[in-house]
């Protein structure tokens, strides 16, 4: 199963905050100027509450370092008190300290990849290499597909909202097909209504940790400019499902999502694979010439992540048959124009994306008078929903054009391969730009492994 692709404040994070408020500073005992300033400002008081909670969490997670942590906190209080009653200064001191405590907490509780995880990563690397010998275009897809598992999975959707003005769904009122009575009882005890309030929610039960009990995946489509979807995992823990630990975020925007996908301005997907009796979320973040697959532990906080990187070269071609802007009307390129476009692509080495660009000077000769030098060095500003590959010079007849090759973050299909677009403009001219479609067939050039921070929608901490 592969799912194409702001963080959400989870019910867990809200509960965590409410519990923390019960143990904030006792303002009836405020004595110093600093304490009175904090008690007089709601936002500062809330930061103080969150500070206390973050500090206690870190103390609990690092029993061997409690003395050092206490010393560091006392030193920070001295630095904080230097702000006296300056609200802006106090706010910054709290934000900085909270961020530091959060980083330390993540380091303390994040999952550390073990030898089995490293072996799974290396075996996936070798599997891709082996697949590339017979299937150079889709070696990664075939390797992941050979490990994909949906055994014992049950999925169901949220109920439609009674209010037609709201686009979020409601947690189901009746037990869905395939859900056991015991699971239904645990689901209802887990406070899942809050997830549905953020968008259109779907639910999947599947055993993620091999303990014989099915865990829960909640996917929520929130839309927005990036057409975002967020995915959270909850472990079956006795009579309820419990969320992964959520860290403090000074912007109050981080919940406990395992990952998210962006369907506009990115090329991301994810699927569940199983190897050595372990489940992994294979999160794929793609760009022109590269796929990165992060093997996420589904029920832990992921900081250092086993990663497989696949690099590609492309054989780029300009189709003789092109389509006008309406995408319906076809026309054929003149042979001389086709030759010019093809030659420019070859000379640019755009099909070898791992090679750094050598272009330093102007792409087209700069006339004695004109709109300015900048107009001749690059195509210009880009647009976030497409990925610029490279700028190049195209000579058509006796005229010099500046072109840019764009693609959609390495999106690839069996029928068309890579779909890209070559856009041309005449520097120093007000003539409309020209656009031509470009196709490419890829093949694997390198498969490497590493362990480090995840990026894209898997970078949730």
VOGU-3710 file (C-alpha; in Angstrom, 3 decimals, decimal comma):
1> xxxxxxxxxx> 0,000/0,000/0,000  1,429/3,390/-0,924  -0,100/6,703/0,037  0,766/9,793/-2,042  1,561/12,953/-0,428  1,905/22,062/9,529  1,777/19,787/12,111  -1,439/19,131/14,088  -1,825/19,784/17,800  -3,005/16,421/19,067
11> xxxxxxxxxx> -5,424/15,746/21,903  -2,435/14,312/23,744  -0,573/17,622/23,474  -3,622/19,539/24,703  -4,067/17,176/27,647  -0,389/17,456/28,413  -0,681/21,261/28,509  -3,778/21,174/30,715  -2,054/18,877/33,175  0,991/21,132/33,235
21> xxxxxxxxxx> -1,104/24,182/34,128  -2,058/22,548/37,395  1,594/22,750/38,500  2,555/26,231/37,300  4,092/29,013/39,403  2,089/29,836/42,549  1,484/33,521/41,920  0,148/34,077/45,443  3,737/33,580/46,590  5,390/35,756/43,922
31> xxxxxxxxxx> 7,988/38,023/45,544  10,581/39,190/43,024  10,069/41,688/40,214  10,590/38,870/37,703  8,001/36,591/39,329  5,434/39,384/39,455  6,104/40,222/35,793  5,518/36,568/34,828  2,304/36,322/36,855  1,006/39,561/35,334
41> xxxxxxxxxx> 1,426/38,333/31,756  -0,661/35,365/30,599  1,695/34,315/27,799  4,728/34,406/30,117  2,878/32,419/32,750  1,979/29,782/30,173  5,640/29,599/29,123  6,602/29,113/32,753  4,074/26,276/33,014  5,497/24,635/29,912
51> xxxxxxxxxx> 9,012/25,143/31,232  8,161/23,274/34,416  6,613/20,439/32,463  9,518/20,184/30,003  12,031/20,246/32,853  10,253/17,459/34,749  9,989/15,339/31,585  13,721/15,668/30,954  14,543/14,908/34,584  12,463/11,740/34,361
61> xxxxxxxxxx> 14,068/10,703/31,052  17,666/11,280/32,236  17,991/10,037/35,841  21,758/9,685/35,461  22,156/13,378/34,588  19,778/14,978/37,096  22,486/16,776/39,097  23,911/18,359/35,948  20,445/19,319/34,743  19,567/20,954/38,075
71> xxxxxxxxxx> 22,765/22,994/37,942  22,046/24,134/34,383  18,503/25,120/35,325  19,705/27,199/38,302  22,149/28,987/36,008  19,388/29,670/33,498  17,186/31,163/36,255  19,962/33,640/37,015  20,150/34,601/33,340  16,367/34,891/33,171
81> xxxxxxxxxx> 16,250/37,173/36,209  18,580/39,630/34,472  15,562/40,585/32,320  13,842/42,005/35,441  10,364/43,045/34,194  11,194/43,257/30,467  8,474/41,049/28,946  10,174/40,732/25,554  13,445/39,690/27,163  11,720/37,172/29,425
91> xxxxxxxxxx> 9,805/35,706/26,512  13,024/35,156/24,544  14,786/33,590/27,532  11,949/31,092/27,955  11,753/30,279/24,243  15,488/29,613/24,046  15,524/27,426/27,157  12,462/25,468/26,089  14,050/24,743/22,740  17,204/23,502/24,453
101> xxxxxxxxxx> 15,252/21,281/26,869  13,278/19,911/23,935  16,453/19,006/22,023  17,889/17,280/25,103  14,653/15,381/25,679  14,574/14,117/22,098  18,174/12,923/22,410  17,251/11,110/25,621  14,090/9,307/24,482  14,483/8,969/20,698
111> xxxxxxxxxx> 14,791/5,482/19,283  18,366/4,388/18,527  18,685/2,141/15,450  20,096/-1,235/16,422  21,954/-3,928/14,481  18,725/-5,370/13,087  17,663/-1,978/11,731  21,064/-1,537/10,108  20,829/-4,996/8,592  17,362/-4,235/7,168
121> xxxxxxxxxx> 18,759/-1,031/5,648  21,723/-2,841/4,068  19,524/-5,637/2,740  17,163/-3,098/1,150  20,170/-1,462/-0,465  21,309/-4,782/-1,933  17,772/-5,672/-3,008  17,543/-2,407/-4,983  20,907/-3,061/-6,599  19,829/-6,567/-7,603
131> xxxxxxxxxx> 16,496/-5,315/-8,958  18,226/-2,582/-10,976  19,931/-5,184/-13,157  16,644/-6,274/-14,681  14,475/-3,253/-13,915  16,674/-0,140/-14,036  13,675/2,228/-13,971  11,659/0,746/-11,108  14,179/-1,082/-8,943  13,185/0,852/-5,833
141> xxxxxxxxxx> 9,476/0,287/-6,336  9,981/-3,443/-6,877  12,291/-3,774/-3,880  9,818/-2,046/-1,568  6,921/-3,946/-3,119  8,586/-7,257/-2,292  8,556/-6,268/1,399  5,143/-4,622/1,556  2,680/-6,156/3,966  -0,984/-5,565/4,705
151> xxxxxxxxxx> -1,594/-8,767/6,637  -4,271/-8,432/9,280  -5,183/-4,882/8,293  -8,626/-3,325/8,784  -9,405/0,190/7,560  -12,437/2,398/8,047  -13,387/6,046/7,545  -14,791/8,706/9,806  -18,510/9,492/9,617  -19,672/12,479/7,547
161> xxxxxxxxxx> -20,246/15,651/9,527  -23,855/16,652/10,194  -22,911/20,283/9,592  -22,495/20,816/5,815  -20,264/23,853/6,424  -17,648/21,671/8,144  -15,362/19,467/6,072  -14,003/17,384/8,952  -15,362/13,941/9,733  -16,552/12,450/13,027
171> xxxxxxxxxx> -15,298/9,347/14,763  -17,703/6,503/13,829  -20,704/5,949/16,076  -21,085/2,271/15,118  -18,521/-0,500/15,147  -16,966/-0,776/11,646  -16,711/-4,072/9,811  -13,585/-6,029/10,746  -13,158/-4,351/14,163  -13,465/-6,687/17,139
181> xxxxxxxxxx> -15,644/-5,722/20,145  -12,528/-5,540/22,292  -10,837/-3,183/19,823  -13,990/-1,072/19,538  -14,078/-0,627/23,307  -10,416/0,452/23,318  -10,978/2,834/20,405  -13,826/4,569/22,213  -11,690/4,915/25,333  -8,854/6,653/23,478
191> xxxxxxxxxx> -10,210/10,165/22,827  -10,029/10,016/19,045  -12,657/12,693/18,403  -9,972/15,392/18,483  -8,181/13,917/15,444  -11,300/14,120/13,308  -11,749/17,805/14,165  -8,749/18,710/12,002  -10,005/17,274/8,711  -11,173/14,127/6,994
201> xxxxxxxxxx> -9,912/11,233/9,117  -9,382/7,580/8,250  -8,360/4,775/10,591  -6,332/1,594/10,123  -5,805/-1,251/12,578  -2,637/-3,294/12,054  -0,068/-4,904/14,350  2,965/-2,584/14,220  5,085/-4,035/17,026  4,484/-7,777/16,714
211> xxxxxxxxxx> 2,829/-8,204/20,108  -0,266/-9,877/18,663  -2,499/-6,837/19,227  -3,369/-4,457/16,442  -2,201/-0,869/16,784  -3,840/2,177/15,199  -2,933/4,538/12,368  -4,945/7,743/12,044  -4,612/9,626/8,746  -6,086/13,104/8,491
221> xxxxxxxxxx> -6,407/15,113/5,293  -6,248/18,807/6,164  -5,847/20,230/2,639  -4,469/23,752/2,602  -2,101/25,144/-0,012  0,065/22,024/0,073  -2,843/19,556/0,156  -1,418/18,074/3,369  -2,206/14,722/4,956  -0,933/13,795/8,434
231> xxxxxxxxxx> -0,393/10,315/9,855  -0,266/9,432/13,534  0,329/6,027/15,120  -1,076/4,827/18,452  0,006/1,711/20,311  -2,546/-0,739/21,731  -1,894/-0,521/25,433  -4,343/-2,657/27,387  -7,791/-1,036/27,398  -6,904/1,884/25,145
241> xxxxxxxxxx> -4,657/3,146/22,357  -1,879/5,495/23,484  -0,115/8,123/21,403  3,577/8,434/20,821  5,283/10,936/23,092  4,893/14,514/21,850  7,559/17,129/22,551  7,047/20,735/23,468  7,009/23,128/20,525  7,349/26,884/21,208
251> xxxxxxxxxx> 5,003/27,588/18,314  2,414/25,164/19,715  2,275/23,459/16,319  3,843/20,024/16,871  1,702/17,069/17,729  2,666/13,429/17,553  2,430/12,828/13,805  4,769/10,133/12,530  4,922/11,797/9,108  2,994/13,932/6,651
261> xxxxxxxxxx> 2,732/14,148/2,872  2,537/17,241/0,706  0,742/16,741/-2,607  1,554/20,198/-4,010  5,142/21,303/-4,076  6,679/17,921/-3,221  6,735/14,253/-4,234  6,286/12,146/-1,104  4,792/8,747/-0,413  4,864/6,089/2,278
271> xxxxxxxxxx> 4,177/2,394/2,701  4,459/-0,294/5,363  7,163/-2,906/4,891  8,179/-5,862/7,034  11,638/-7,350/7,378  13,238/-9,499/10,099  9,847/-9,625/11,845  9,797/-5,828/12,194  7,447/-3,288/10,696  8,825/-0,084/9,197
281> xxxxxxxxxx> 7,229/2,950/7,658  9,182/3,404/4,424  8,830/7,140/3,892  9,923/8,249/0,436  10,945/11,843/-0,325  11,727/12,322/-4,010  13,419/14,935/-6,171  14,889/15,089/-9,648  17,571/12,424/-9,797  17,171/11,101/-6,260
291> xxxxxxxxxx> 14,857/9,082/-4,012  15,433/9,020/-0,257  13,711/6,291/1,731  13,611/6,733/5,503  12,895/3,602/7,553  10,847/4,976/10,443  10,080/3,036/13,596  6,274/3,330/13,647  5,727/3,685/17,394  8,839/5,547/18,515
301> xxxxxxxxxx> 10,287/9,023/18,211  12,668/8,946/15,262  15,753/11,139/15,424  18,537/9,097/13,810  16,915/7,241/10,930  18,246/4,455/8,656  18,136/5,902/5,144  18,548/4,419/1,673  19,345/6,903/-1,110  18,878/5,988/-4,764
311> xxxxxxxxxx> 20,396/8,226/-7,448  19,429/8,295/-11,122  20,568/9,555/-14,486  18,035/10,328/-17,213  17,935/9,895/-20,948  16,059/13,067/-21,875  14,142/13,512/-25,119  12,012/16,253/-26,625  8,906/14,638/-28,176  8,252/15,662/-31,777
321> xxxxxxxxxx> 4,540/15,832/-30,943  3,738/18,629/-28,507  0,558/19,994/-26,948  -0,593/23,583/-26,804  -1,567/25,243/-23,528  -5,044/23,696/-23,586  -3,361/20,237/-23,354  -5,678/19,016/-26,113  -4,426/20,520/-29,355  -1,434/18,652/-30,759
331> xxxxxxxxxx> 1,212/19,963/-33,132  4,575/18,804/-34,458  7,878/20,586/-33,946  9,836/21,712/-36,958  12,968/19,558/-37,393  15,327/22,523/-36,917  13,633/23,548/-33,664  13,622/19,963/-32,392  17,324/19,723/-33,133  18,067/22,991/-31,283
341> xxxxxxxxxx> 16,144/21,955/-28,185  17,724/18,501/-28,120  21,215/19,941/-28,553  20,683/22,360/-25,671  19,561/19,531/-23,381  22,606/17,442/-24,256  25,042/20,314/-23,745  23,499/21,228/-20,388  24,080/17,684/-19,056  20,702/17,964/-17,370
351> xxxxxxxxxx> 20,319/14,203/-17,651  23,184/13,785/-15,167  21,785/15,632/-12,138  24,570/14,594/-9,786  27,074/16,695/-11,725  27,372/20,276/-10,434  26,617/23,062/-12,869  29,674/24,717/-14,407  27,848/27,763/-15,773  29,185/31,028/-14,340
361> xxxxxxxxxx> 28,881/33,703/-17,017  25,832/35,009/-18,898  23,821/32,443/-20,814  23,248/34,823/-23,707  25,535/37,674/-24,899  24,795/40,909/-23,082  24,170/43,772/-25,529  25,694/47,208/-25,060  22,318/48,496/-23,868  19,532/46,476/-22,360
371> xxxxxxxxxx> 17,423/45,801/-19,271  20,424/44,877/-17,106  22,937/42,084/-16,685  20,763/39,958/-14,391  18,353/39,283/-17,227  21,024/37,274/-19,062  22,382/35,003/-16,311  19,355/32,880/-15,428  15,785/32,245/-16,397  14,454/34,086/-13,347
381> xxxxxxxxxx> 12,247/33,369/-10,354  10,722/29,909/-9,972  7,406/28,608/-8,671  7,195/26,399/-5,596  4,953/23,682/-7,094  7,639/22,711/-9,621  11,320/21,904/-9,183  13,867/23,765/-11,342  16,568/21,452/-12,692  18,927/23,749/-14,584
391> xxxxxxxxxx> 19,122/26,853/-16,774  20,641/26,651/-20,242  21,213/28,453/-23,492  19,168/27,514/-26,568  20,178/28,803/-29,985  17,261/28,885/-32,429  18,352/30,156/-35,817  20,537/33,138/-35,006  18,765/34,018/-31,766  19,828/33,175/-28,220
401> xxxxxxxxxx> 17,172/32,120/-25,708  17,473/31,342/-22,011  15,692/28,160/-21,004  14,904/26,389/-17,762  14,185/22,703/-17,354  11,530/22,102/-14,694  10,013/18,897/-13,378  7,625/17,794/-10,648  10,092/16,598/-8,023  11,069/13,453/-9,887
411> xxxxxxxxxx> 7,494/12,212/-10,434  7,765/9,142/-12,641  5,346/6,839/-14,436  5,669/3,623/-16,393  3,985/5,142/-19,443  5,758/8,508/-19,762  8,737/8,118/-17,464  9,776/11,541/-16,211  7,574/14,406/-17,341  9,382/17,742/-17,475
421> xxxxxxxxxx> 9,008/21,077/-19,184  11,499/23,274/-21,011  10,502/26,942/-20,841  12,259/29,538/-23,023  12,393/33,306/-23,004  14,243/35,874/-25,099  16,310/38,068/-22,767  15,712/41,768/-23,162  12,452/41,117/-24,969  8,829/41,381/-23,994
431> xxxxxxxxxx> 7,884/38,420/-26,183  5,842/35,689/-24,472  7,727/32,664/-23,200  7,631/29,337/-25,017  7,133/25,950/-23,352  7,916/22,460/-24,612  7,419/19,116/-22,906  10,419/16,881/-22,201  10,384/13,201/-21,278  13,065/11,146/-19,595
441> xxxxxxxxxx> 13,850/7,531/-18,861  15,894/6,921/-15,723  18,321/4,273/-14,566  19,928/3,726/-11,179  23,491/5,008/-10,871  24,100/4,616/-7,137  22,449/3,165/-4,038  23,862/4,319/-0,706  22,938/4,091/2,981  23,292/6,377/5,962
451> xxxxxxxxxx> 21,868/7,008/9,423  20,897/10,565/10,267  18,130/13,138/10,463  15,089/12,609/8,278  13,866/15,373/5,985  10,617/16,383/4,347  7,461/15,194/6,020  9,356/12,674/8,149  11,232/15,461/9,940  8,672/15,842/12,707
461> x> 11,158/16,400/15,531
//
